[in-house]
Amino acid sequence: MTDFNCIFSGAARCLALILSALAVSGCNTMAPSTAMPADVRTQGLVLKHDVPSKLPEGSKRLAGSQLILVPTDSAVGLVVPVPFVADIATNAYHSHEATTLAARYAGIDVFDLVQRAMGSSALIHDGAGKNTLFAVAYLVDCDDAVFRVALSGRVESGPWTGRYTVHLPTALSEHALAAGAPATIAALTSELSDAAVILRSLIERDAADAFRAGLYRADVGSLHLNCGKVAGLVSPKMLLARNAEVLEDGAGHIVVRAAGDLGQSGPSGGLMYGVHYLRRDQVHTFNRKP
């Protein structure tokens, strides 16, 4: 836990958490995202009906699906101030949340949507292969009481990992997500289907070396990259993807490549790593580097 525990754990813990947050914003300790290696391009990819073994810390898979709940820190920490007890309570809470959502969203087949979009791609091979593509959709619990959704394709090939993420236009309130109304499910399915087409384009263009030379660099801020406070103190809008590589600068969107730490929790920058397709209205800060 990193939210309310800070209140009870003393100034030293608070300072450490704040410094950690600033490190995330500066990308000082995070791995750079690099272009797809040539051997991955030539060998192709196997689309696997599974999820990656390494997900953002605290994430919960919705059983039987490719949907991943990425929680923020919970108010459980306020009423259970002992750190390890709070962690247990929070884990139980989010497990229950994931189970409840799984029952409502079982009809959304992320794998099928991506398979339909990618099936005719020359990159996709049937059978065994050492280069694996995982497709998941993140349901990200944000500090402003909404859930943001992103479709992500993760390529694993030995020591190299690539991640390509398309951020959906719709954000859902806690009530709307919990209710799981047919209209909500239909809208999400439609947006995920559209996102799968964009995802294919991102992966294929990186494979074709189209993103090798970026246009320029910029500090990029978006609640789709980070939407949770760190240590309960640092505003999400302060945590930028600094010195990100701008790969495409369109009229209504941008494509950027950012550093990140795949194993960190969502609020600590775990969703920043990789190539991102963002609509202009999803970006709150964009400072182009000279």
N, C-alpha and C positions, 0 to 999 in steps of 0.2 A: 504494500500500500504506500502511496506517496502523497495522499491528499490531506486528510485531516490529522493523520498521525503526526505530522510535522508540529502541530500545536502542542502535542504532549511529549515530544521526544527531545526538546531542547533546541537551542540556537544552532548548535553544531550540525545537527541533522538537517535543519532548515537550510543552512548555508550550503551544505553539500548538495542538496537537491536543487537549489537554485543554480549553483555552478554547473550541475549536470544539464539543466535546462538550457543554459547559455551555450554549453558545449554542443548541444543538439543544433541550436540555431546557427552556430558557426561551422558545423560539420567538421569539427576538429578531430573527432575520434571515429567518424563514420566511414564506411567503405565507399569508394567511388563506384558509380555505375559506369560500365564500359560497353563499347559496341560489341555486337555478336561476333565471336571469333570465326575465322574462315572455315575451320573444320566442322563447326556446327552447321554452317550454311550448306556445305557440300554433303554432309551426312544426313541432314534432315532431322525432323522431330517426330516423336511418337506422342500423340495426345493420350494422356493417361486418365482413366476414370477414378481419380483419387485426389487427395489434397497433399500439399507439400508437408514434409515432416516438421519443418520449422516454420512456425507462424508467429505473428506478433505476440509478445508475452501476454498471457491472460486470455487469449482468444478461445472461443468455444465453437466447435463445428456443430451445426444443426444436423442432427442424426439423419443419415440417409441422403444427404444433399451435399452440394458444393458451396453452400452458404456458410459464411463465417461471421460470427458475432465478435466484434472488437469492442470490448467495454471500456469505459472510462473508469477512473477511481470512484468508488461508491461511498455514499454517506454512512455505510456500515462502519467505516473507520472512525467516525465521530463518536458512536455509541460503544464501540469496542476498541479502546485506545491501545491495547497491548498488541504490538505489531503482528506476531505470528498468529494470534487469535483472530485479529482482523482479517488477515489473509485467508484463513480457513473460512471465515464467515462470508467474505466476499466471493471466494471461489464457489461456495455452495449457492449463493444468490445468483451468480451469473450462469451456473450450470442449470438451475431451475428456469432462468429466463430463456436460455437456449432451447431447453426441452419444450417450453410453451410455444416459442416461435416456430420450432420445427413442425409442430402439429398444424400450424396455420399456413406455412409456406412450403409444404411438401410438394405442391404442384408445380413449383418453379424448378425446372430442370436445367441448371446452368450448363452442365456438360453437354446436353443435347443442343442447346442454343449455339455453343461455341463449335461443336462438331459440325453442325449445319453450315456455319460460316466458314470454317477452316477446311472442310472436307475436300474441296476441290483444289486446295493450295498445293503447289508442287513441293512445298516444304514438308508436308505431312506424309509419313510412311506408316504402313500397317506393320504389325508384328513387333519384334524386339528391336531395341536400339538404345544406345547409351545417352542420347539426348532426349530429355523428357519435357513435355509441356503439360503443366497443370493449369486448369482454369477454375477460378473461384470467384465468388462475389462477396465482398466485404460489406457487412452492415455495421457501420461505425457509430457508436453511441457518443454523441458530442456534448460539450459543455453547455451549449445553448439550448439543450433539451430537444434536439432533433437528431434523427439518424440520417447520415449520408451514406450513399450506396456507390460502390465502385466495382467494375468488372476487371479482374486482373488475370493476366496470363504470365505464368512463371516458368522460365526455361532453366533447366538444370543440366549442366554438362561438366562433369568432373569438378574442378575448382571454380569454374565460372558459373555465375547465376545472373540471369537477366530477368527483369520484371517489367511488364508493360501493363499500364493501368488506364482505363477509360472511366472517367467520373460521370455518373449519371446526372441528368438535369434535376431530377426530383429529390427533394429532401422530405423526410416523413417525420411528423410529430411523434412523440412517444405513444400517444393515444392511437394514432392512425396505424402505427406499426403493430401495436399490441392487438388491435381489433382485427387486422388482416382481412378487411372487406374484399369481396370479389373485384371491385373496381380498382382497389389498390394493387392487388395481385396481378390483374390484367395490365395495369400501367407499368408496373415493374418488369413484367415479362416482356412487354413491348420495348421498353427502354434497354433492357439487357440484350435483346435481339439486335437492336440498332448498334449497341456498343460492341457486340461481337464482330460486326462488320468492320468497325473502326479498329478493333483489336487486331484483326487479321492484317489490316493495312500497316499498322505500326510494326508488327513482327516481320512482315515481308519486306518492308522498306529498310529495316535494320539489317535484315539478312542480305539485302541487295547493296549494302554499304551506303545507303542514301543519307544516313545520319552520322557518318564518320566525322564529317567536318560540320560542326555546329555554326549557326549564324553569328551568335554573340553570347555573352553571359549576362546573367541578371540575378538579383535577389528576388525571389518569388514567394509571396505569401498567399495561402489559400486555406480555408477551413476544411477543404477536402484533403489537404496534405497533413494538417494537424489541427485538431478541433478540441483538444482537451488541455486544461491547465496542468502544468507540472508543479508539484509541491503545493498545489492549491493556491498558488500565488502568481505565477507567471502567465499572463494572458496568452491564449493561442495565437493572437495576432502579432505577438513579439517573436514567435518561433518561425523563422523563415528558412526556406531552402536557399541558402546563400551560395552565390557563385554558380548557380545552376546553368547548365548549357541549354540555350534555346535552339531547338532543332527545327522548329517551324513556327512562323509568325503569321497566322491567318487573320482574316477580317473578324471572325467571331470566335477564334480559339487560338491556343498556343500548344505546342508540344515541347516539353522540357525533359532534360535528363538530370536527375538529382542524386546526390549521395544519401546514404542512410544506413540504418542498422536493422537488418531483417528480423532480429530476435527481440528488439525492444518493444515495449508496449506502444499502442497507437499514439497516446498523448506524448510519448517520448521520442517520436520521430520514426516509429516502425513502419509507417506507410509511405515515407518519403522516397525510399530507395527506388530507383529505376526510371523508366520513361513514362511520362504522364501526358494524357490528352485532357486539357482543361478548357472549358468554355470561358470566355472573357468575364462573364458575370460571376464566375466562381473564384476569381482572383481579386484579393483585396489590396495586395501590394505588388508592385512590379517596378523595380529599380534597375534600369539597364546600366551595365558597366561601360565605362568609356573604352 
